[in-house]
Amino acid sequence: MKFYLFADFLPQSEGSCVSLEVTANRGATIGILVSLTFSIVATAVLSDLWSKEWTTLLLSFQVTAPYLHVGGVLLMTALSWPIALHFFRMRSRVRRGLIMGGYLTVLAGLYLVPLGLYSPCIKEAGTLGPAPALIGHRGAPMLAPENTLMSFEKAVEAGSDGLETDVTISVDGVPFLMHDHTLQRTTNIHEVFPNLTDIPAAMFTWSELQSLNAGAWFLSHNPFGTVGSLGAGGRQQAGAQSVCSLRAFLQLAAHKDKLVIFDLYRPPRGHPYRDTWIQRTLEVIQNESSIHSSQVLWLPSDLRALVQEMDPELQQTSGSRLPLEELQRNHIVKLNLHYSAMSTELISEYAAVNISTNLYVISQPWLYSLAWCSGVQSVTTNAPQLLSTMSSPLFLMSPAEYKLMWILTDLMSLVLIVIIFIFHRWRERGLAFCSGGKITQDNGTYSKFKTEMSDIWSVSSANCQAERTLGLATVSEH
């Protein structure tokens, strides 16, 4: 029994080196295919998820460009292992040339990317401007219900320099704060006026608006997942908030000496203030509050010439990118733009003619860092409590520091790749020697494989195995 087990095992061990070579070759091919498939799938997923946010993605590339370069070089260095393995096991010179040519082209491109790389946060020491001022978007909506007095108080406590809100006018002429067209999302109108939930917010009287709760929704919906950070007293205060009037908002800003900016919604058709909404709002600013007109960034574009004539101290603000001549003709001193319009050149161009730039809505530290490095004067944010703690931009470095990082990364990558290719060349030579030694012992079968048909190889292999088995049997009998 022992004799037959030994005889069966021996021929299999002779082909183990060849089998190992074929398996490793297939493994290398599969590894490359898996890497390519992963890259394609990842790109497709990103395209779907970021279909409306490609501008944000491109901005993230700006601020993280130095680190993306390092990551790309590290990825190509890691890919050198399966590529080298595959390269030394391929017999086709054309395929070897294509693989190596493509790999070296991409690698060289990555090595040289920093020559054309631009990031606003790569700056010489001393050239960074002051941190952008913070304007609380509807107050501090992560800490309290939006557009309520509590929210604006929280924004002031968090270090906001200004307050942003949305204004509409009740049917009896009281300007109040409300972002949505209806009252469904941020009030309990479904409980108080269940048959009027679809009515525009501007079509209610001020007394009806005051009867609504504007804070309980914040506790139940927890829109930012931050309700848990409020203590018992904070939750009780948030749950008791009511709809805020423009007058109360302006009084708070005046008392805290804060700037204000607001979108002003024109009432719907049939509203008694449909055609006088601008004048009514100006009356509240000038006659019903103690705020100085210079604290108001006047954003509505309707009747701008009339507004400028009625109150020249208002800081005229444009929500659109317009030619410099038009901006100056309309006495615009500030632009209020979406952060996707961020451009260092554009911001500098406006600043040169004393027009500052405010970007909305920026709540992420990396995006705030990019705005800071780009020279933006102020940003509207949902997270003043977070951004106010930043002492410097993220990813900030000097050109000399980046140059050193770039050179060291490329050199280390090149050394590792050379070592990997040398290792695989040495390893494949060892495997070739192993394969050649094993097959040569089999009475010249390897040379038969090179010169004759595969069926002759199979016959000669079988004969050699039979002869070897017979020889072993003879030895065992003695």
C-alpha positions in Angstrom: 0.0 0.0 0.0 2.8 2.4 0.8 4.5 1.7 -2.5 1.4 2.7 -4.6 0.8 5.9 -2.6 4.4 6.9 -3.3 4.2 6.1 -7.0 1.0 8.0 -7.4 2.4 11.1 -5.7 5.7 11.3 -7.5 4.6 12.3 -11.0 2.3 15.1 -9.6 5.3 16.6 -7.7 7.3 16.8 -10.9 4.8 19.2 -12.5 4.3 21.3 -9.4 6.7 24.2 -10.6 4.9 24.4 -13.9 1.5 24.4 -12.2 2.6 27.1 -9.8 3.8 29.2 -12.7 0.5 28.9 -14.6 -1.5 29.7 -11.4 0.5 32.7 -10.5 0.3 34.0 -14.1 -3.5 33.7 -14.0 -3.5 35.4 -10.6 -1.6 38.4 -11.9 -4.0 38.7 -14.8 -7.0 38.5 -12.5 -5.4 41.1 -10.2 -5.0 43.6 -13.0 -8.6 43.0 -14.2 -10.0 43.4 -10.7 -8.1 46.7 -10.3 -9.4 48.1 -13.6 -13.0 46.9 -12.9 -12.8 48.6 -9.4 -11.7 51.8 -11.0 -14.5 51.8 -13.6 -17.2 50.9 -11.0 -15.9 53.6 -8.6 -16.0 56.2 -11.4 -19.6 55.2 -12.3 -20.8 55.4 -8.7 -19.2 58.8 -8.2 -20.8 60.0 -11.4 -24.2 59.0 -10.2 -23.8 60.3 -6.6 -22.2 63.6 -7.6 -24.3 64.3 -10.8 -25.3 67.6 -9.3 -22.2 68.3 -7.3 -19.4 68.0 -9.8 -18.4 71.6 -9.0 -18.0 70.7 -5.4 -15.9 67.7 -6.4 -13.6 69.9 -8.6 -13.3 72.4 -5.7 -12.3 69.6 -3.4 -9.6 68.6 -6.0 -8.2 72.2 -5.7 -7.7 72.1 -2.0 -6.6 68.5 -1.7 -4.6 68.4 -5.0 -1.2 67.9 -3.3 -2.4 64.9 -1.3 -4.3 63.5 -4.3 -0.9 63.5 -6.2 0.7 61.6 -3.3 -2.2 59.1 -3.3 -2.0 58.6 -7.0 1.7 57.9 -6.9 1.2 55.4 -4.0 -1.5 53.7 -6.0 0.8 53.3 -9.1 3.6 52.1 -6.9 1.3 49.4 -5.4 0.2 48.4 -8.9 3.8 47.8 -9.9 3.7 44.4 -8.1 1.1 42.7 -10.3 2.3 44.5 -13.4 5.9 43.3 -12.8 4.7 39.8 -12.1 2.7 39.8 -15.3 5.4 41.4 -17.4 8.1 38.8 -16.7 5.7 35.9 -17.3 4.4 37.1 -20.7 6.1 35.6 -23.8 4.7 38.1 -26.3 7.1 41.1 -26.7 4.3 43.2 -28.1 2.1 42.7 -25.1 5.0 43.3 -22.7 5.8 46.5 -24.5 2.2 47.8 -24.4 1.8 47.0 -20.7 5.1 48.6 -19.8 4.6 51.6 -22.1 1.2 52.3 -20.7 2.3 51.9 -17.1 5.4 54.1 -17.5 3.5 56.8 -19.3 0.9 57.1 -16.5 3.6 56.9 -13.9 5.7 59.7 -15.6 2.6 61.8 -15.9 1.9 61.5 -12.1 5.5 62.3 -11.3 5.3 65.5 -13.3 1.7 66.6 -12.3 3.0 69.1 -9.7 4.6 71.2 -12.5 1.1 72.2 -13.6 -0.7 71.8 -10.3 -2.5 74.7 -8.7 -4.0 74.9 -5.2 -5.0 78.2 -3.5 -3.7 76.8 -0.2 -0.1 76.6 -1.4 0.9 80.0 -0.4 4.0 81.9 0.7 4.2 82.6 4.4 2.6 86.0 5.2 0.3 86.1 2.1 -2.7 84.5 3.7 -5.5 87.0 4.4 -7.8 87.2 7.4 -10.4 84.5 8.0 -13.7 85.1 6.2 -16.3 86.6 8.4 -19.2 84.2 9.4 -22.8 84.9 8.6 -25.2 82.5 10.3 -27.5 80.9 7.7 -31.0 81.3 9.2 -29.1 81.7 12.5 -27.4 78.5 13.8 -29.8 75.9 12.4 -27.7 73.0 13.9 -28.2 74.3 17.4 -31.8 75.7 17.3 -34.8 75.9 15.0 -34.0 77.9 11.9 -35.2 81.5 11.6 -36.1 81.8 15.3 -34.8 84.2 17.9 -33.1 81.3 19.6 -31.3 80.3 16.4 -29.9 83.9 15.9 -28.9 84.1 19.6 -27.0 80.8 19.2 -25.3 82.2 16.0 -24.1 85.3 17.9 -22.8 83.1 20.8 -20.9 81.0 18.3 -19.1 84.0 16.9 -21.1 85.0 13.8 -20.3 88.4 12.4 -23.7 88.6 10.6 -27.1 87.0 10.4 -28.9 85.7 7.3 -32.6 85.1 7.0 -35.7 85.1 4.6 -38.5 87.6 4.8 -42.1 87.6 3.6 -45.0 89.8 4.6 -48.2 88.8 6.3 -51.6 89.6 4.9 -51.9 92.5 7.4 -48.5 94.0 6.6 -46.1 92.5 9.2 -42.8 91.3 7.7 -41.8 88.0 9.3 -39.1 85.3 8.8 -40.0 82.2 6.8 -37.9 80.4 4.2 -40.6 78.1 2.7 -43.6 79.0 0.6 -45.9 77.3 3.1 -45.8 76.7 6.9 -45.9 72.9 6.8 -42.2 72.1 7.4 -41.3 74.4 10.3 -44.6 75.0 12.2 -47.4 72.9 13.6 -50.0 74.3 11.2 -51.4 70.8 10.6 -52.6 70.9 14.2 -53.7 74.5 14.5 -55.1 75.1 11.0 -55.4 71.6 9.5 -57.4 72.8 6.5 -55.0 75.6 5.6 -51.7 73.7 5.3 -51.2 74.4 1.6 -52.0 78.1 1.9 -49.0 80.4 1.2 -47.4 81.7 4.4 -47.9 85.3 3.3 -51.7 84.8 3.3 -52.0 84.5 7.1 -52.5 87.4 9.5 -49.7 88.1 12.1 -52.0 87.0 15.0 -52.5 83.6 13.2 -48.8 83.3 12.7 -48.1 84.0 16.3 -50.4 81.2 17.4 -48.1 78.6 15.7 -45.2 76.7 17.2 -42.0 77.1 15.2 -39.7 74.9 17.2 -41.2 71.5 18.0 -40.5 70.3 14.5 -36.8 70.7 15.2 -36.9 68.4 18.2 -39.0 65.7 16.4 -37.2 65.8 13.0 -33.6 66.5 14.3 -32.6 67.8 10.8 -28.8 67.9 11.6 -28.6 65.1 14.2 -27.6 67.7 16.8 -30.6 67.8 19.1 -28.8 65.4 21.5 -26.2 68.1 22.1 -28.8 70.4 23.7 -29.4 70.1 27.4 -32.9 69.8 28.9 -33.2 73.6 29.2 -32.1 74.0 25.5 -34.6 71.5 24.3 -37.4 73.1 26.3 -36.4 76.5 24.8 -36.3 75.2 21.3 -39.7 73.5 21.6 -41.3 76.8 22.6 -40.1 79.0 19.7 -42.6 81.0 17.7 -42.5 82.6 14.2 -40.1 85.6 14.4 -40.9 89.1 13.0 -38.5 91.1 11.0 -38.6 93.8 13.6 -37.5 91.4 16.4 -34.7 90.1 14.2 -33.4 93.6 13.4 -33.6 94.6 17.1 -31.4 91.6 18.0 -28.9 92.4 15.3 -28.8 96.1 16.4 -28.3 95.1 20.0 -25.5 92.7 19.2 -24.1 95.1 16.5 -24.3 92.4 13.7 -24.7 92.7 10.0 -27.9 91.3 8.4 -28.7 90.0 5.0 -32.0 88.6 3.8 -33.9 87.3 0.8 -37.2 89.3 0.5 -40.1 87.3 -1.1 -42.7 89.2 -3.0 -46.3 88.3 -1.8 -48.5 86.2 -4.1 -51.2 87.7 -6.3 -54.2 89.0 -4.4 -52.0 90.1 -1.4 -52.6 93.7 -0.3 -48.9 94.3 -0.2 -48.2 92.7 -3.5 -46.9 96.0 -5.1 -45.6 97.8 -2.0 -43.6 95.0 -0.3 -40.3 96.8 -0.8 -41.5 100.0 0.8 -43.1 98.2 3.7 -39.8 96.4 4.5 -37.9 99.7 4.3 -40.4 101.2 6.8 -39.6 98.5 9.3 -35.8 99.1 8.9 -36.0 102.8 9.1 -38.9 103.5 11.5 -39.7 100.4 13.5 -36.2 99.2 14.6 -33.1 100.7 16.0 -30.7 99.1 13.5 -28.4 101.4 11.4 -29.0 101.1 7.7 -25.3 100.5 7.2 -25.7 97.2 9.0 -28.1 96.0 6.3 -26.7 94.2 3.2 -29.6 94.9 0.9 -30.0 91.9 -1.4 -33.4 92.3 -3.3 -32.8 93.4 -6.8 -36.3 94.8 -7.4 -36.6 98.6 -7.5 -32.9 98.9 -6.6 -32.6 102.5 -7.8 -35.6 103.5 -5.7 -34.2 101.8 -2.6 -30.9 103.5 -3.2 -32.7 106.8 -3.4 -34.8 106.2 -0.3 -31.9 104.9 1.9 -28.4 105.5 0.5 -26.7 104.0 3.6 -27.9 100.5 2.9 -25.1 98.3 1.6 -26.3 97.3 -1.8 -25.6 93.6 -2.5 -26.0 91.7 -5.7 -26.9 88.0 -5.9 -25.6 87.8 -9.5 -22.2 88.0 -11.2 -22.5 91.2 -13.3 -20.0 93.2 -15.3 -18.0 95.6 -13.1 -19.4 98.6 -14.9 -23.0 97.6 -14.0 -22.1 96.7 -10.4 -20.5 100.1 -9.9 -23.4 101.9 -11.6 -25.8 100.2 -9.2 -23.5 101.1 -6.2 -23.0 97.4 -5.4 -20.5 97.0 -2.5 -20.9 93.2 -2.0 -21.6 90.1 -4.0 -23.6 87.2 -2.5 -22.8 84.1 -4.6 -23.1 80.3 -4.4 -19.8 78.8 -3.4 -19.6 77.0 -6.8 -18.7 80.5 -8.2 -15.5 80.5 -6.1 -12.5 81.8 -8.0 -9.4 83.5 -6.7 -9.0 85.6 -9.8 -12.7 86.7 -9.7 -12.5 87.5 -6.0 -9.3 89.6 -6.5 -10.8 91.4 -9.5 -13.8 92.5 -7.4 -11.8 93.4 -4.4 -9.6 95.7 -6.6 -12.7 97.9 -7.0 -13.8 97.6 -3.4 -16.5 95.0 -3.9 -16.3 92.2 -1.3 -17.6 88.7 -1.8 -19.8 86.5 0.4 -20.3 82.8 -0.5 -23.1 80.6 0.6 -23.7 78.0 2.1 -20.3 76.8 3.4 -20.4 74.5 6.4 -17.5 72.1 5.9 -14.0 72.9 7.2 -12.3 72.0 3.9 -14.6 74.2 1.9 -14.1 77.1 4.4 -10.4 76.6 4.1 -10.6 76.9 0.3 -12.6 80.1 0.7 -10.1 81.4 3.2 -7.1 80.7 0.9 -9.0 82.2 -2.1 -9.4 85.5 -0.3 -13.2 85.4 0.3 -14.3 88.2 2.7 -17.3 86.3 4.3 -19.3 83.1 4.1 -22.8 82.2 5.0 -22.8 79.0 7.1 -24.9 76.5 8.9 -22.1 75.8 11.3 -20.7 79.0 12.8 -19.9 77.1 16.0 -17.6 74.8 14.1 -15.9 77.2 11.7 -15.2 79.8 14.3 -12.8 77.5 16.1 -10.5 77.2 13.0 -7.2 79.1 13.6 -5.9 78.4 10.1 -7.0 76.7 6.8 -6.7 73.0 6.4 -4.1 71.8 3.9 -2.1 75.1 4.1 1.5 74.8 3.1 4.3 76.9 1.5 5.6 76.2 -2.0 8.9 75.0 -0.6 7.1 72.5 1.7 5.1 71.1 -1.2 8.2 70.9 -3.4 9.9 68.8 -0.8 6.9 66.5 -0.4 6.6 66.1 -4.1 10.3 65.2 -4.7 10.5 62.8 -1.7 7.3 61.1 -2.8 8.5 60.6 -6.4 11.9 59.4 -5.3 10.6 56.9 -2.8 8.1 55.6 -5.4 10.8 55.2 -8.0 13.1 53.3 -5.7 10.3 50.9 -4.6 9.2 50.2 -8.1 12.8 49.4 -9.2 13.2 47.0 -6.2 9.9 45.3 -7.0 10.8 44.8 -10.7 14.3 43.5 -9.7 12.7 41.1 -7.2 10.2 39.7 -9.7 13.0 39.3 -12.4 15.1 37.3 -9.9 12.1 35.3 -8.8 11.1 34.3 -12.3 14.6 33.3 -13.2 14.5 31.0 -10.1 11.2 29.5 -11.2 12.5 29.0 -14.7 15.6 27.1 -13.4 13.3 25.0 -11.2 11.1 24.1 -14.1 14.0 23.3 -16.4 15.7 21.0 -13.8 12.6 19.0 -13.1 11.6 18.4 -16.7 15.2 17.5 -17.8 15.2 14.6 -15.4 12.3 13.1 -17.3 14.4 11.5 -20.1 14.4 14.5 -22.4 10.7 15.1 -22.4 11.0 18.9 -22.2 13.0 19.0 -25.5 10.3 16.8 -27.1 7.7 19.3 -26.0 9.6 22.0 -27.8 10.0 20.1 -31.1 7.1 17.7 -31.3 3.3 17.7 -31.1 1.5 17.8 -27.7 0.2 14.3 -28.2 3.8 13.0 -28.4 4.5 14.8 -25.1 1.6 13.1 -23.5 2.7 9.6 -24.7 6.3 10.1 -23.7 5.2 11.4 -20.3 3.1 8.3 -19.8 6.0 6.0 -20.8 8.4 7.7 -18.5 5.9 7.4 -15.6 5.4 3.7 -16.4 9.2 3.1 -16.6 9.7 4.9 -13.3 7.0 3.0 -11.6 8.5 -0.3 -12.9 11.9 0.7 -11.7 10.6 1.5 -8.2 8.7 -1.8 -8.1 12.0 -3.6 -8.9 13.9 -1.8 -6.2 11.2 -2.6 -3.7 11.3 -6.3 -4.5 15.0 -6.5 -3.8 
